Amino acid sequence: SLPHGNPASSQQLKFTTSDSCDRIKDEFQFLQAQYHSLKLECDKLASEKSEMQRHYIMYYEMSYGLNIEMHKQAEIVKRLNGICAQVLPYLSQEHQQQVLAAIERAKQVTPPEMNSIIRVRCCSPNPA
């Protein structure tokens, strides 16, 4: 039975309802703050993901370009070797020795040497 006539009992019911509403409101605000925080984190992660994808595409394109450049350089080397092999017999013995020595030397270029050659050609004030 509900306490319709008892004012103290009615006051008690209002108090507990008010308490419950306050607790629900506090919990709702807490969940809302948590939601906002998670949304910010999610937006940040989405932004980082798209940045990572942009970097991945950029590196992929660079890698693809370098791969093509290496194939191109290998083809140039093959053709130049063919030209040298065709021309070599027409040279004098002395010139043949010089050309063969130059070809052997070219095969032994190290990466640091290559870097210094590139730096000199690209970055010197008066390129040759």
C-alpha angles and dihedrals in degrees: 000000000000119000098240098154101039111090094193091054091047089050089051091052092050090049094052091044090050090048091049092049090050091049091048090048092049091047091047091051090048091050090046091053090047090049091050091049092048091047091053090049091048092049090049091050092047089051091049090048093054090046090052090049090051090052091046091053091046092050091044091053091047091049091048091049092049091048091053090046091052092051089048092050091047090053091049090050091050092051094045090050089052091051091048091050090051095046098040097078091057093058125089117261091256093051091046089057091049093049093047090049090050091049091050090048090050090054091057100054109134125218093249089053090049090051093051091048091050092047092051093048098042103035107033116107093235110035113204 
